[in-house]
Amino acid sequence: MLRTAAAVVAGKTARALARRRGGGSAFPGLVAERIDPGILRHALADVRGGIVVVSGTNGKTTTTKMLVALLRAHGRSVFTNPTGSNFTRGVLSEMLPQLPVSGRLRSDLAVVELDEAHAMRFIAEVPPTHSLLLNVARDQLDRFAEIDHTADLLARLGAASTQGVVANADDPFISRAAGAVDVPVRWFGLDASIADRLPELTEHDARFDDEPTTHEPGPGDARLRPHDERSFDVVFDDVVVGPVTLQQRGLAAMINATAATTTARLLLGEAFDAAIAAEALAAVRPPFGRGEVVMVDGQPLELVLVKNPAGFGVALSTYGTTPVATMVAINDNDADGRDVSWLYDVSFANLRERGVALTSGVRAYDMALRLHYDDVHTDRVVPDLDEALDAFVAAHPDEPKRIFCTYTAMMALRRTLAARHGLDRFGEETPA
């Protein structure tokens, strides 16, 4: 008890100091964990409504935000990690401000997004009641290596869940993983009417000897039925949630909403209300950097996070249909993945007509070369991110703009934009 109390006090102090210096999202959690290695388990011991882990390669932050919005709209108190710091120490850092000295979190539910590898550390401390398994794609190859390794991590997460799993029926890696668990599984996926768009969302699975796995929708399973790039229905066997119009556009955002809705219904049971759910989803603003729109000198500037071939492909198919002035910022720091050869698995053909105004970041010249091989013209190469942002805005003052950026490039650009335009700072987003 004294050890936990000391860990909470030290963690809160470290968090205050870190925020004063403008960073350190995981550092306070590290401090608390060093003093009490079991603090995460103690903190979640009184959370009775469910401990949900959201994981997968793409869509964790958006899906988590949508799921939390759905649960809160139904009157539940929910702890979450809204900064997208998806390491266990990041989760703990987010929890510290809400922890009393006793170290016991007072919340109906906990919904946390976790990186696939760090989910293993989490389940070693706290078995989740439920897991939401989104997708598997090549990502950070220098860290995760083979894609089957990532799939195995998610299979272990599903197997550790004590009450239920929600899984992507259209992802062959997830389908195999969730099909082997011992707890009830709810499936989400695309309606048959748009099955031809599945390649936009899923990594190709080259197991020629395996029969493709199909899941006919059953009770509690949901299918996405889009109307356009923002509006859609989530169709269960006995109820339809929608029509919903999201603030974020694109097929990926809609499938994330379908995943969140399926999970919310599983958690809420009879208390789930389709009308409340539709209203809650419509109010969710894009998380920072994931299709977030910042008004700069009266013109919209869109920040679009890209971090792997599947994600960049989805982003280009979503946003490339409305060509605007474009900048691409590629870093290769640890949080981005040091190996950027994945850029050669992305087709940039739909940037060809308008071209790219600037490339920037640590790998600015590599990106310009990659675009050259797809016959996409690049006007300028400016490695320094702030200098590139200034040049980009100055060169296109009277039109919409878009920046595709890797994680650390996005964080740096957003910090600059937040300081200049009064945006919420990292970790201080308003709930919707």
N, C-alpha and C positions, 0 to 999 in steps of 0.2 A: 504493500500500500504506500509506504513512504517512498519507495523507489519509483513507483508510478507517478506519485505527486511531484517528485523532484524532476522526473523526465518531462512532465507537462509544463512545469514552470520554466525549465531550461529551454524547452522547445519554443514556448511562446516568446521568450526573450530573444532567442536566435531569430525567430521570424520577424520580430519588430526591427531588429538591427539589419537583417537582410533587406527588408522592404525599404528601410531608410537609405540603403545603398542602391536600391533599384533592381534587385534580382534575387537569385537564390531560392527558387521554388522548391527544391528538394532538400536544401541544407537544414532547415529546422527539423524536418523529419529524421535526418541523419543524427542530429544532436540528441533528440528524444530517444531514438532507437538505441544509441550507444549506452545511454543510462539505463533504459529498461527494454531489453530485447523483445519482451513479450507485450509491449504496449499496444500494438495493433490488435492483438487478440483480446486484451482486457477492454479496449475501447469499444469493440463491437459486441461484447458479451450480452448487452441488454437490448440489442436491436432485434425485435421479435417478428417484424413483418416480412423480413426477407433481406438477404445480402446477395446482391446481383453483381456479377462481373461481366462486363461487356468487352469482348475482345475480337480480334481479327485484323487483317492487314489494313483495310480501308474503311473509313466511316465511323470509327469509334467515338470521336468527340461529338459529331453531329447526332448520332443515334442516342448516345448517353444523354445529351441535352434534351432531345425529344422525349425520351422515356421519363426523365425526371419531371418535365413539364406535364406529361400525362398523369403521373401519379399525384403531383401536387394539385392539379386541377380537380382531382377526386378527393381532396382534403387530407392527403397523407403528408406527413413531414418526412423529408428525404435528405440524407447526407449524400453529397457527391463531390467529385473533384473537377470543377468546371474549367480549370486552367489547361486541361489537356496534358498535365504532367502525369503521364501514365506509368510511373514507376511507383513501387510500394512506398518509398520515402516521400514521393510527391503526394500520394494519398494521405499519408500521415501529416504532412505539412498543411494540407488543406483542412484537416480535421482539428488541428491544434486550437484555432480560435474558438471552436465550439465545445472543446473539452473542459469540463470543470476539473478542479484539482483531483477529484476522485478518479479521473481518467475514464469514466464511463459515458459514452455518447448517448444523448437523449434524442432518439429519432425513431420514427416508425420503420423506415427502411434505409438501406444504404445501397446506392447504385454507383459503381466505380468502373471507369474505363481503365483497362490495364494492357500494356504492351504484352505480347504473347509470352515472352521470356519472363517478364516480371510477374505475370500471373502465376507462374510456378512458385515464386517466393511467397506470394499472397496465400495460395491454397495450402502451403506448408504451415502457415500460421492460422489461417481462418478458412475452413471449408465453406464455399459459398452455398447458399440454398439453391440459387439458380445461376445459370450462365447463358449468355446470348452470344452465339458464335456467328460472326458475320461473313467472313470470306477468307480465302487464302490466296496470296499473290506473291510474286517475287518482290522482295523488299530488303534493302540493306544486306546484300549478299555477303559482304565481308563480316557481318555479325551473325546472320541466321543460316548462311550457307544454303544447303539444298532446301527446296520448297517443301519436301516431305518432312523435314525437321520441323518447320513451322506448323504443318498439319498435325504432326504428332503432339506438339505442345498444346494445341487446341483440343485434341482428343483427350489429353490428360486433364485439361480443365473441365471438359464435359463430364468425364468419369468421376471427378471429385465433387460434382454438384450433388447435393443431397435430396433435392425435391423436384427439380425439373430443368430441362434444357430447351432453349428456343434456337432453332437452327435454320440456316439458309438451304432450302430444298434444291436450289439451282446450282449450288457450288459443289462440284464432285468431291472435293477434299473434305468439306464440312459434312456433306451427306454421309460419307463413309464414317467419319469420326462420331457423329451423333447417332448413327444407326447402331452403334455398339454399346451405348450407355444403358444402365439399368433403371433409370428414372424416366418418367413420362417426357416425351419430346413433342413440342409444337413446332410446326414448320411454317416458314413464310417463303414467298417466291413470286415470280411473275405470272400473271394470268396467261392462259394459253394463247389469247389473241395477240400478245406481243412477244411471244417466245422467240421470234426471229431477232430480237434485240439483245438476247442473252450474251452473245459474244462481246458486247460492249462492257459487260460487267464482270465477267469471270475469266480466270486464268485457264488457258488450255490445258487439259489433262491428257497426257499422251499414254495412258495405260490401254493399249490396244486390246489386251486380253480380257479386260474387265467389261462386263455388261454395264451400260449406263444405268444408274440408279434413279428410279422415279418414285415420287411420293404423291399419291392421290390425296387431295385435301380432305382431312377429317375434322371432327369437332375441335374447335380452338385453333385450327390452322387458318392462315390468311393468304390471300392473293392480291397483288397490286394490279389495279385496272386503271391506267392513265387516261386522261381526256386530252391533255396537251402537256407542255413541258413544266407546268407548275401544278395543274389540277388533276385530281385522281380520286378513286375510291379504294378503300381497303375492304376486301370482300371476305367475310366469314361465311360459314354454311348457314347461319341463322340470323345474321345482321350485317348491315353495310355501314362502315364509317365513311361518311363523305356526302357530297363532294367536298374535298379539302383543297384549298389553294395555299401552297407554301410560299413563304417569303424567299426561300432558296429554290433555285430552279434546277431541273435536270433529273434524269432517270435515277441516278445514284441517290439523290436526296429523297426521292419518293420511295425507293426500296428501303432506305434507312428508316423512313417514317413507318413503313409497313412492319419492319422488324420491331420497332419500338412499340407499336400498337399491339402486335401479337404478344409481346412480353407483358405489357401493361394488363392485358386481359387475363393472362395466366395468373398474374400476381393478385389482381383485384377480384377475380371470380365474379360473383353475382353483383358486386358493386360497380362493375364496369358499365359506363354509360356512353353510348356511341356519339350522342350529340356533344357531350362534354369533351370527349376525345377529339372530335373534329375541330372544335373551337380552340382547344389547347394547341393542337398541331399548327393551326393557322397563325397563332401568335408567336411561334418560335422564330427568333431571329437567327441568322447564320452565326455560328461561332466565329471568333476572330480568325481572319485569314482563310476561311472556308467559304468563298463566295461572298465575303463581307464587302459591302459597298461603302466607301468613304467619299464624302463630297469634298472636292478640292477645287477651290476657286469657282464654285458653281457647277462643276462637272463631276459626274460619278467616276470614281476610280475603284475598280474591282480587284481584290486580292484573292488569288486562287492558289491554294496549297497543292503542290505536286511532289510526290516522293517515290514513285515507282512506275513501271511501264503501264500497268493497268489503270492506276489513278490518273496519270497524265493523259492516257487515251480517253478516259471518261471525261476529263476536264475539257479536252479539245473538242470532243463530240458535243458536249453540252454548250460550251461558250463559243466555239469556233463558228457556229452557225450565224453569229452576229458579229462580224469582223469589226474591230475597233483598233485604235492605236495600242500596240502590244509591246511589253517589255518582258524578258525572261531572265530571272535571277537564280543562278545555280551555285550553291555552296557545297562543299564536301567535308564539312565538319563531322565529328563523331555522331551527332544527333541526326545528321542527314544520311549517313552511310558514306564511307570514304570512296567506294567504287561507284563511279558514275557511268560505267559502260552501259547501264540500262537505258541511257538516252538513245542508244542505237536500236532499241526495240520499240521505239515510239515513232509513229508516222506523223510528220508535221505538215503533211500535204495541204491541209486546210488553212495553213497560215501563208500559203504560197502567194495568193492573190494580193493580199494587203502588205505582206512582208512584216518584219519585226523592227521596231524602232531602235531598241537597244537590247544588248545582252549585258548582264552584270553578275557580280558575285565572284567567288574564288575561281570558279570554272567558267568565267565569262567567255574566254576565247574558245574553250572546248565546245561551249554551246553554239557559238557562232559557226564553228566548223561543222558541227552536226547539222545545223540548219542549212548550211551550204550544200551538204550532200543531198538534201531534199529539195534543192532549188528554191530555198526560201532566202530572200535577200535580207541582210541585216544592215541597218543604217550606221550604227555606231557600236563600239565595244567599250564599256566603261566599268572596269572591275569594282571600283568603290561604290557601295550601294547608295549612300546619301548623294554623292555626286551624280550618279546615274538617275536617281529619282528627280533631282532638281532639273537635270537636262531633259528628262522625259516630259515632265510637266510643262517646262518652258517651251518645248518644241510642239506641243499639242494643247494649246491653252483653251480652245473652244470646242472640244469634242470629248466623248467618253473614252476612258482609258482602262487597260487591264494589265495586271502583272501576274504572270505565272511564276511561282517561287517555291524553292525548297524550304524546309522547316526553319533553319536558322536564318536564312535570308528573309523569310516572312517575318520572323520575330524582330529582326533588326529594322526592317522597313516599317513595321507597324509601330514600333517604339517611336520612330521619327515622326510618323503621321499622328500618333497620339499626342506627342508633345506640341505639334504645330496646330492641330485642329481640335483639341479638347476631347479626344475619345476616351472611353473607359481604358484604364491601364490594364496590363496583363493581370488576370486574376480578379479583376474588379468589375466584371460584366454584370449588368443588371439581369435579374432572373430570366426574363423572356428571351 
